[in-house]
């Protein structure tokens, strides 16, 4: 998994004790105080209790119950591998437009693989903080277009001298899993370790998964100084089955005749990660803290692609990539009175140095056709201040200046087996971008409050996007040199809404508008990335919860999401892979003093256009819904659960690629029908 940090959160709390609404319904007052979010933004929190009780098998599915969040899944495997969490409608490029943090530190890399949330041990998560929209760009930099997901991990601090937890499970598709966690405390010192392993044959042919993850940390805490060291590692092997072909013109529908088959029976993707992070927080004076942390992430990936017919050399490729990222992120937090009003300032410097090396050959062991070497350095400074103008009103403003320097080279060997294109043009670039945020929160009374914000954000192209940033051949199939050149994507957001907290009832509702320029998109037919014509997103996110009694909790949400082209040949058309309507509802019922608990969740999404269908002329990915159900219980130190996912056995898919040339022809990626998993474990 990616590295995290302990004790150095970068979320700016505002002065309001009620500004963290849309907190997950099971949150108590302590959780509300822990995360007040960015002033004016739509925020939510999913606690460790929510995750433990959820009938959903994956963290991605749990996050997708938040209004404004959608899912797209390619592989049909277990544990959420390959599932993209999409905040506010970015379709196939959702991961590049959503920033993932672990304990307040960004873990998005400069490649296009995104962050696989499935590599984070589920039991290690203390809570998940979600901020929708682009206001987080001031604090965290690029990628914050759709929003920010901050996963806060457990430290083990404050517990008994020694604690351990073991769990094992088995389920559909020959799934086997196990997890272990342990924590120790001695005076100012604490340590913890979380590890898990999972194996599965997968839902489809060539869909097997073998994954292992672990994260450990050591913490020191005193009144004036806290320090931490976190080490983590992960390994994953995964088969890539490809899509299922549907072509009515020739009478083919593999979604019916061979739903679980593989179009690419030999394709695979393996990866290994190792990460280290260390830092400290030092009290300088009353209300002022110096926070210094840094880390290194190393990721290795090997992928083989052999096409739909066994071993056709003209379409085979092998990719062997290494990415290493160093970071140093010192900052200063100051909480004091300014002209008699409360003020919180967070200011700092971010430095990231990433080196990307990728060999591209026809087969493993063959001479590389292309060797890509890209180096990117990012240096940024930021300031964000929250001011309590009145006891009922908070105001926040902030800005970031970020410079990105990139060097990209391609070593091309025309004599290597399978070489038929040409060398890319070198690129040396240096660009400065900026992000802005203005936000307010006003509490009309103890029950009702309003909020709003305006912000600018940006996203620089990833190295993989640059490698595939232009057509490889002209109309006569003559090779054209690539150039690594893509424009930086920018967005301007405005948002407003209200929050209600009346006894056991909570509600949040917001509307937003987002204009984007140079949105980066992959052309899946011509296999290169482009900057789209200007696009427009707008919509509304709404959530509510009601604790009916001490034993029954109801929750629900609905979102309306529009993503359309503003200009160009597709002006007025919908951006592919974005459902206009999404909704979820759930119930938690403590039937008998935690000896028996029932949880059920239903999730709905409307139809969406397929990838590569900017013209909006191809068939739609159908609307669908899933129902998940879970029975669980605890007795003394023992616990158990039985989860049934997709209870109604919906045979659905949420990702498909439309043909450019044949109407009605597409390739879909089917997902499992009904499945189950049984788990049991104990704590000591």
Buried (B, 14 or more C-beta within 10 A) or exposed (E): BBBBBBBBBBBBBBBBEBBBBBBBBBBEEEBBEBBBBBBBBBBBBBBBBBBBBBBBBBBBBBBBBBBBBBBBBBBBBBBBBBBBBBBBBBBBBBBBBBBBBBBBBBBBBBBBBBBBBBBBBBBBBBBBBBBBBBBBBBBBBBBBBBBBBBBBBBBBBEBEEEBEBBBBBBBBBEBEBBBBBBBBBEEBEBBBBBBBBBBBBBBBBBBBBBBBBBBBBBBBBEEEEBBBBBBBBBBBBBBBBBBBBBBEEEEBBBBEEBBBBBBBBBBBBBBBBBBBBBBBBEBEEEBBBBBBBBBBBBBBBBBBBBBBEEEEEEBBBBBBBBBBBBBBBBBBBBBEEEEEBBBBBBBBEBBBBBBBBBBBBBBEEBBBBBBBBBBBBBBBEBBBBBBBEEEBBBBBBBBBEBEBBBBBBBEBBEEBEBBEBBBBBEBEBEEEBBBBBBBBBBBEEEEBBBBBBBBBBBBBBBBBBBBBBBBBEEEEEEBEEBBBBBBBBBBBBBBBBBBBBEEBBBBBBBBBBBBBBBBBBBBBEBEBBBBBBBBBBBBBBBBBBBBEEEBBBBBBBBBBBBBBBBEEEBEEBBBBBBBBBBBBBBBBBBEEEEEBBBBBBBBBBBEBBBBBBBEBEBBBBBBBBBBBBBBBBBEEEEBBBBBBBBBEEBBBBBBBBBBBEEEEBBBBBBBBBBBBBEBBBEBE
